[in-house]
Amino acid sequence: MRLSPLVALISILWAGNAYADGSLTAGPAKTKVGLPVKVTLAVKLLPGETLVAPASIKLPANAELRATARPEPAKEPDGMETHIVAYEIVMYDTGPVELGPVKYVIQSPDGAEREESAGPVNFAVEPVTPAGANVMEEVKKASIKEPAVTSLTFWDIAVPIIVVTLLAAIAYLLYRRFKGRNKTAAPAVAPPPVPSRPPHETALAKLRELKSEDLFAMGLRRDHFFRVSSILREYVEERYGVLALESTTMELEERFDGRYVDFKRKTAFISILQTCDMVKFAKSEPELKLADETLDNATKFVMETAPKILEGETA
């Protein structure tokens, strides 16, 4: 039996949509305050397709992203591949939690891109103490003591007054003495202004200097990642006017949007910061290979976003 062209077209379109089979799960469904929760983004793709997923996900103010992992894709019996991105988070407040939806991009072999989303996902956070227990009230009760009974004498009041009066007199005399000297002092000469330098040149110079210092050989492994993060944040703040030095990685992911760079470069920037953040919480010492890759990725990001390069790009 032959299918009509319309039926065949509908079948092809339905099959194409099935390729973007993304799901967002969280486990366990119930957890305790301070214990890790694993949020997993799983997307089924055709061979040759690429998943571009965010380095972190949007979290409430009482949560923290501890780690991000991306294992090798799993082959499915139907010939497709399941790509997984796992986010480990920790909650510091109780109650129901909803995360997502998480947006991601699928790139086809011919370079075409389409944006998809998965989620949201829900789980619950329970308190560590028994239900109904009010820890703060118990602490307050334990810290309250009976007021101490004291009696003051004349000297208990007079001595502090005398000491304060003497100190005030000494301070006044010193003020009068040095005030006369400052009148004849020569006016200070302001130093000449330092010529401004483009942010990308400053960032590249600092990255080259960091590479030449070889902090790994000096035993300052974690300092290497701290310097990379600081240099990159300073560059983005001066280059785009985005508050970066005093912002968390999660706050930057919200502020540094498509008004400044495209999705691919934003993902690369957030991924570098996330790697530096993970080193702070890692129990083991970071490897030299990871340090070199992070430094190279930071240098690449600055060079790709430098004004002289962006002006030469075509839309």
C-alpha positions in Angstrom: 0.0 0.0 0.0 1.5 3.4 -1.0 1.4 6.4 1.3 0.2 9.8 0.0 2.8 12.5 -0.1 1.0 14.4 2.7 1.1 11.3 5.0 4.8 10.8 4.2 5.6 14.4 4.9 3.8 14.2 8.3 5.7 11.1 9.2 9.1 12.7 8.4 8.3 15.8 10.4 7.1 13.7 13.4 10.3 11.6 13.3 12.5 14.8 13.1 10.8 16.2 16.3 11.4 12.9 18.1 15.1 13.4 17.7 15.0 16.3 20.2 13.9 14.0 23.0 15.1 15.8 26.1 14.3 15.1 29.7 15.2 16.8 33.0 15.2 14.6 36.2 16.3 15.2 39.8 17.2 12.7 42.5 16.5 11.9 45.2 12.9 13.1 45.2 13.3 14.0 48.9 16.5 15.1 50.4 17.9 16.9 53.5 19.3 20.4 53.9 23.0 20.4 52.9 22.9 17.0 51.0 23.6 16.9 47.3 20.9 16.6 44.7 21.7 15.4 41.2 19.8 17.2 38.4 20.3 15.4 35.0 19.6 16.7 31.5 19.3 13.8 29.0 18.9 14.4 25.3 18.6 11.8 22.5 20.4 12.8 19.3 21.1 11.4 15.9 24.8 10.5 15.2 26.6 13.6 14.1 24.4 16.0 16.1 26.0 18.1 18.9 24.5 19.1 22.2 25.4 22.6 23.4 24.2 22.7 27.1 24.6 25.4 29.7 27.5 25.1 32.1 25.2 25.8 35.0 21.4 26.1 35.6 19.4 28.8 37.2 19.1 28.1 41.0 17.2 29.8 43.8 19.1 32.1 46.2 19.3 29.4 48.8 21.1 26.9 46.5 24.7 26.2 45.3 26.0 24.5 42.2 28.8 22.2 43.4 29.8 20.4 40.2 29.0 19.7 36.5 29.7 16.5 34.7 29.3 15.4 31.1 30.0 11.7 30.5 30.5 10.1 27.1 27.2 9.7 25.0 25.5 6.3 25.3 24.7 4.4 22.1 21.0 3.3 21.9 19.7 0.2 20.1 17.8 2.4 17.6 21.0 4.0 16.4 20.6 7.3 18.3 22.9 8.6 21.1 21.9 9.8 24.6 23.9 12.8 25.7 23.8 13.6 29.5 24.8 16.6 31.5 24.7 16.2 35.3 24.5 19.1 37.7 25.2 18.5 41.5 23.5 21.1 43.7 23.0 21.6 47.4 20.0 23.3 49.0 20.3 25.3 52.2 16.5 25.8 52.8 13.5 23.5 53.2 10.4 23.1 51.2 9.4 22.2 47.6 11.8 23.2 44.8 11.1 23.6 41.1 14.0 23.9 38.7 14.0 24.6 35.0 13.1 24.6 32.3 16.7 24.2 31.1 17.3 25.6 27.5 19.9 23.9 25.2 20.9 24.0 21.6 21.2 21.1 19.1 23.6 21.6 16.2 23.2 19.4 13.1 26.2 18.3 11.0 25.4 21.0 8.4 25.8 23.7 11.0 22.1 24.4 11.6 21.0 25.1 15.2 17.7 24.7 17.0 16.9 25.6 20.6 15.0 23.2 22.8 14.2 23.0 26.5 13.5 20.3 29.1 11.8 20.5 32.4 10.8 21.8 34.8 11.6 19.2 37.6 10.4 19.1 41.2 11.8 17.7 44.5 11.5 18.4 48.2 14.0 19.5 50.8 13.4 18.4 54.4 14.9 19.8 57.6 17.7 17.8 59.4 16.1 18.4 62.8 12.8 16.7 63.8 9.6 18.2 62.4 8.3 21.0 64.6 11.6 21.6 66.4 12.5 25.3 66.7 16.2 25.4 66.9 16.5 29.2 67.3 14.1 29.3 70.2 16.1 26.6 72.0 19.4 28.5 71.4 17.8 31.7 72.8 16.5 29.9 75.9 20.0 28.4 76.6 21.7 31.8 76.2 19.4 33.8 78.5 20.9 34.2 82.0 19.7 36.0 85.2 20.8 39.6 85.4 23.8 40.1 87.7 23.4 42.4 90.7 26.1 45.0 90.9 26.7 48.1 93.0 28.6 51.2 91.8 30.9 53.4 94.0 32.0 57.0 93.5 35.4 56.0 92.0 33.7 53.6 89.6 32.1 56.6 88.0 34.8 59.3 88.6 37.9 57.4 87.2 36.4 56.9 83.7 35.4 60.5 83.5 38.9 61.7 84.5 40.6 59.4 82.0 38.4 60.6 79.1 39.0 64.2 80.0 42.7 63.8 80.0 42.7 62.0 76.7 40.5 64.7 75.1 43.0 67.4 76.4 46.0 65.6 74.9 44.2 65.1 71.6 43.4 68.9 71.5 47.0 69.9 72.2 48.3 67.6 69.5 45.8 68.9 67.0 46.8 72.6 67.7 50.5 71.7 67.3 50.2 69.8 64.0 47.7 72.2 62.5 50.3 75.0 62.4 52.8 72.8 60.6 50.3 71.8 57.9 49.8 75.4 56.9 53.3 75.8 55.7 53.5 72.4 54.0 54.1 72.4 50.2 51.1 71.4 48.1 51.2 67.9 46.8 51.7 67.4 43.1 49.3 65.0 41.5 51.0 62.3 39.3 50.4 62.5 35.6 47.5 60.3 34.3 48.4 56.9 33.1 47.5 56.3 29.5 44.5 54.0 29.0 45.0 50.6 27.5 42.4 48.5 25.7 40.9 45.8 28.0 41.8 43.0 25.7 45.5 44.0 25.6 45.6 44.2 29.4 43.9 40.8 29.7 46.2 39.1 27.2 49.3 40.6 28.9 48.2 39.3 32.3 47.5 35.8 30.9 50.9 35.7 29.3 52.5 36.8 32.5 50.5 34.1 34.5 51.8 31.4 32.0 55.4 32.6 32.4 55.2 32.5 36.2 54.4 28.7 36.2 52.6 28.7 39.5 52.3 24.9 39.3 56.1 24.6 39.7 55.9 26.8 42.8 53.2 24.6 44.4 50.5 27.3 44.0 48.1 25.2 41.9 44.8 26.7 43.2 46.2 30.2 42.8 46.5 29.6 39.1 42.8 29.1 38.7 42.0 32.0 40.9 44.1 34.3 38.7 42.5 33.1 35.5 39.0 33.8 36.9 40.0 37.3 38.1 41.6 38.3 34.8 38.7 37.1 32.8 36.1 38.8 35.1 38.1 42.0 35.0 38.2 41.9 31.2 34.4 41.4 30.8 33.7 44.2 33.3 36.0 46.7 31.4 35.1 45.4 27.9 31.3 45.3 28.3 30.5 47.3 31.4 29.0 44.2 33.1 29.5 43.9 36.9 31.7 40.8 37.0 34.4 41.0 39.7 31.9 41.1 42.6 29.3 38.7 41.0 28.9 35.0 41.4 29.1 32.7 38.3 25.3 32.2 38.5 24.7 35.9 38.6 26.9 36.4 35.6 25.1 33.8 33.6 22.0 35.9 34.0 23.6 39.3 33.2 26.0 38.4 30.5 23.3 37.6 27.9 23.0 37.9 24.1 23.3 41.7 24.1 27.1 41.2 24.5 28.2 37.9 22.8 26.6 35.0 21.1 25.4 31.8 22.9 28.6 29.8 22.0 31.0 32.4 23.5 28.8 33.0 26.5 28.8 29.2 27.2 32.6 29.1 26.8 33.0 32.1 29.3 30.7 30.5 31.9 32.4 27.1 31.5 35.8 28.6 32.3 34.5 30.3 35.5 32.7 27.1 36.5 35.9 25.1 36.2 37.8 27.7 38.4 34.9 27.5 40.9 35.0 23.7 41.0 38.7 23.8 41.9 37.9 25.6 45.1 35.7 22.8 46.3 37.8 19.9 45.0 39.4 17.7 47.7 42.3 16.7 45.4 44.9 18.9 43.8 44.1 20.0 40.2 46.2 18.6 37.3 48.5 20.6 35.1 46.6 19.6 32.0 43.4 21.2 33.4 45.3 24.3 34.3 46.8 24.6 30.8 43.4 24.0 29.1 41.7 26.6 31.3 44.4 29.2 30.5 44.3 28.5 26.7 40.4 28.7 26.7 40.6 32.1 28.6 43.1 33.4 26.0 40.9 32.2 23.1 37.9 33.9 24.6 39.6 37.3 24.9 41.0 37.1 21.4 37.7 36.1 19.9 35.9 39.0 21.7 38.5 41.7 21.1 37.0 44.7 19.3 39.3 44.6 16.3 38.3 40.9 15.6 34.6 41.5 16.1 34.6 44.4 13.6 36.0 42.1 10.9 33.3 39.5 11.4 30.4 39.2 9.0 26.8 39.0 10.2 
